[in-house]
């Protein structure tokens, strides 16, 4: 019997962004399984509220229903026991979903008025509510009473890490049987070609050393600390190194540029802003090491893509993405979240870069379970068994 699935997320698809890649990965593989019963419901525009759709070179094989944003009415969600989040919701999304009568609504990422709207749509349409949250355990709203209530109310909840799973069981009282630990995935075909092409880097390190980081230019990404680490690597450890910053452009670019000038590192940094997926693969191919310092990360997909590309990652010791290093056996977690610790880690790896940064068979086995195809098969089995049990 066909299963009808609506993926509900307010974000559209800029070139670089973990949430967008998550939605795309889920939709792409679910649509292959349940064509034509999968649809993505999203906003007309992403971040700026000006009606501009950020274009991308992602290939959509599934239908997308774009809806305008409207202000959430005062008290929205209170009838279902939730606090008034305010903010925006998707216009007419609840009635649209009710007419569709889906079996499942999968919502991601954050706890906000959109999440409540997706939950209400599930209740009214009789659909199962599957929530893939971006839980920041250091952020108050993600651990608020309303957030915990929604985690508990979900028919299924997807955790991004073992730590998240343990927290959901202990703090949100979510039954373990309703939790599925998945984390984000990657498209195997997309990255296998990069891995083949970059194998020569196992035996020949660039001069200067090429460092890469990927992500939105925002304060919590701690890119200023990467610039400081770059100065320490060049001046203290005497390792000639350059840094490429690939990601979405935000107002922080000017601030980072000024900081780089102050440290006399401006000629060693290159910003690749609003790059396409094809461009991003080129940067992975052309890099020696990947560094990541985000202090508040939803999914850690950039670290996963670095591992899939064969680019040795060095990361700060934070939640989701440090678990990826531990699980994969590929990469290094800095002892502490500081520029000096990051620089020291780079210097240690640099000494052995030619010999010791190859992916092992254990890493390959782990990666085989992190493809979007593998993740969606596990998710689909979980929710389908739940549907059959209720039926």
N, C-alpha and C positions, 0 to 999 in steps of 0.2 A: 504494500500500500504506500503510495507516495507520501512524503512528509513535507509539509509547507513550512518554510522558515523565513522569517523576516529578521534581517540584521539592522539594528537601530543604532545609529551613532550620529551625533550632530556634526561631526567633522567631515569635510570632503577630503580631497586627495592632493595635497602639495607633494613635491618630489621627495622630500625627506621628512619623515615623521613616524614615530613608532606606532601611534594609534591608527593612522591611515594605513600603514603596512599590515597591521593586525587585521583590520576590517577587510582589506583587499585579499590577504592570504586566506582568511576564512571563507569569504564569498566565492573566490575563484575555485577553491577545492570543493566546497559544498555544492556549488552549481554543477560541477562535473558529476557529483553523486546523485543529485535530485533535480536536475534540469527538467522542466523550467519552473520549479517550485521554490526558488530562492530569489529574494529581492533585497537590495540595500536601501534603507530609508535614511536620508541624510539632509543636511541643510543646503540651501542654494549657494552658500558661500562659506568660507572657512572662518577666518579670525577677525577680519577688520570691520564687519557689519556694513560694508559699503556696496555689497552686491557683486563683488569681484570674485570670480572662480579662479583659483590658482590652477594653472594647467599642469599636467603631468604626462610622462610617457608610459605610465602603467597601462597595461592592456586589459581592459574590462571585458570579460566574457559573460557578464551577468547584468541584469537590469538594475538601474539606479533610479529611485524616485526622489527627486529633489523638492524640498518644501521650504517656503519662506519662514524666517524666524519672526515670532511675535512675543511681546512681553507676556510672561506668565501672569494670570490673574491673581489678585491678592488672595492669599490663603490656599493657593494651589497645592494639593496633596494632603491637606488637613483632614479631609473626609476618610483618608486611608491611614491616618495616624502619623503623618510626616510633618515636620516643621516646614514653614513657608520659606523656601529657598530664594524666591524672587527670580530674577534673571529671565531667560528666554525659554520658549518651547517651540516645537515645530507645529506650524499652523495646520489644523485638521488632521494631524497624524493619528489621533485616537480613533476617529470615525473611519479613516481610511483603513487602518489595521482591522477594525471590527468588521468591516465589509469583506476583507480578505479572508478572515477566519483562519489564521495560521495555527499550526500545531505548536510552534515554538517562536518566541521572540528572544533573540540574543542581543544584549545591550553591552556596549563598552563606550567610554572608559570610566569617567569620574562620577562620583556621587553629587548630583545637582538636580535642577528641575527637569532636565532631559531624562535622567535615570528614573525619576518618579513618574514622568509621562509614559515611559516604556513599560514600567510596572503596572500602571493603571490600564494601559492598553491591553496588557496580558490578562489582567483580571476580568476586564469587560468582554474580551473576545474568547475567553476560556483557554487561552494558550499557556503553555509552560513558559516560565520566565527564567532564562539563563543569563546570569550576570558574570561578565568578565571584567572585574574592576581593576582600576589602577590604584592600589592601596599604598599610600605613603604613610608608613607607621610613625613618621615624625610630623605629620600634618594634622592639625586638630579636626578639620572637617571630615577627613577620611576615617576618623575614629570617633566621630560624634554619635549621639544616640540615634539620630535618623539613619546614619550610615550603617550602624550595627543592625538596626531594625531591617534595613533592606537586604543586607547580607543574609540575615536569618530567614527572611521571607522568600528569597529566591528558591526556585525548585532545584536548580543546580547552580553552583558557583565555581568558577575557574580560578585557581590560584596560580600565581606566576612563579612561586618558589615554595620550598618546604617551610621556610620561616613564615610566609604568609599563611600557609595551610595551618600551621600550629597556632598562629594568632587567631584565625577564624574559629577554630575549634574551642580555644580557651576563652577568648574575649567576646566573640559574637555568638558563641554557643551553637555554631552551625554543625549539624551532624556530619560526621566524617563521610558517611555514605553519599552525601550530596556534594562533596568537594572532589574536583578533578584537578590534579597538578599538571599543567601543560607548559605554560610559558610560550613565548612567541616562536615562530618558525622562520624558515627561509625557503626559497625556491631552489631546489637542488640543481636543476639545469642551468639556472642563471649563474650560480657560483662555481660549478664544477669547471667551467671553461676558464674562469679567472685563475682557479687553482692550478690548472695545467700550465697556463701561460707564465705564472709567477714562480714556478719551481726553481728557476735559475737563481732566485734570491736566497735560496738555502746555501748557496756556495759563494755568492758575491754580494757583499754589503755595499750600499751606495756611499759615496763620499761627496758631499756631506750626508750623514745619516738622515733618512727621510722619515719623519714622524707624521702620523695622520690622526686626526680626531674628527668625529662626525656627530652632528646634532645641532639643535636650534641654539642661536646665540642669546642665551639668557643667563641671568645671574647664578642660578642654581647649578649650571653646568661647570662653574668654577674655571672658566677658560683663562682668566687672569692668572690662576695658579699654574696653568700649563705654560704660560709665557714666562713666568718666573722660573719654573723648572727648566725651560729651554735656556735661560740665561745661565743657570747653574751648570747645566750639561756642557755648554760651550766654554764658559769661563773657568769653572772650578775643576771639572773633569777633563777639560781640554779635548772634548769630542765634538768635532764640527757637526752641527745638526740643524735641520730646518723643520718647520712645522706647517702642515697644511690643515686649515680649518674648513671642512666641507659641511654645509647645512643651510638652514633657512635664515634669511637676513632679518634681524631685529635691530632695534635702536641701539643695542649695546655695542655694535660694531665700532662706532666712533670712539667709544670709551676704551675699548681694547686696543685700538690703533694708537691712541695717545699713550697708553700704558707701555706698549711695545716700544714706542719712540723713547720714552723715559728710560727704559732699560737698555736702549740701543740694540734692540732685537727686531726692529721693523723690517730690515732687509732679509730677515730669516723666517718671516711669516707670510703666508699667502692665504687669503680668504677666497674660497670658492663658494659663492652664495647662490641659493636657489638652483642648485645643480640637479640635473636629471638623474634617473636611475642608471642610465648608460654612463654618464659622467662619473657617478659614484663608483661604479665597478672599475673604471679606469684608475681612480685614485687608490682603491684597494690594491690593484695590480702594481702600482708604481711605488708602494710604500714598504719600508723595512719593519717598522713597528707601529702599533696602534695604541694610543693612550686615551684613557677615559676617566673623568674626574667628577661626574655629576653627583651631587649630594641628595638629589631627590628624583629618582628614576622610576618610571612606570613599568617598563618591560625589558629594557636593556637590549633591544634588538640590534643596535649598532655593534655591540660587543659580539653578539651571536654571528653577525655577518662578517666581522673580522676573523673569527675562528673559522667560519665556512670558507673564507678566502685564503686561509693559510697565513694571515698576517698576525704575528705574535702580539697579543694584547697585554698591556700593563695597566692596571686599574686601581682606583681607590677601594678601600675595604668597605663597600656599601652593599647591603641587601641583595637585590635581584641579580645584578650583573656580576658581583663577586662569586655568587653561587654558580654562575655559568662557567667561570674559570675552574672552580673546584670540581664540578661535575665532569667537565670535558677533559681535564688534565692537560689543557693547553693554555698557557698564559701565566701571568704572575700578578698576585695581589700585593700592592705596596703595604708596608707595615703600618703606615698611618696615612691619613689624608692631609698631606702637606707637600708643598713643592719640593722640599729637600728630600723627602722620602721617595717621591716620584722620580726625581733626578737620579737618586742612588739606585733605584730599581732599573732604570734605563742603562746606567753604567754597568751594572752587573750582567744584564742580558747582552749588552753590546760586546762584552769580552768573549762571549761564547756564541755569538749570533750565527756564525757559519756552521756550527756543529750541532747545537742542542735545541733548535726551535722547530724541529720537524713534528708534524702531527703523528701520533702513534695509532696503532690499530684500535686502541680503546677510544681514542678521540673519534675515529671514523665510525665506530659502532654507535657512540653517543650521538653523533651528527645524523646518523640514519633515522634516529627517533625524533629529530628536531626539524625535519622537513615539514612543510605545510601539509603535504599529502598524508604523512604519518599522524600528525596532530589532529587533523580533521577526521580521519578514520576513527581515532580513539574517542574524540568528542561525539561523533555521530553515533558510535556504538553505545556510549553512555546514555545519551538522551533518547535514543530509539528504544533501548531496553526499558527506560522509564516510561515511555509512551505505551509500549506493549504491555507492561505490567499493569498500568492503569486501565488499559483497554480490556 
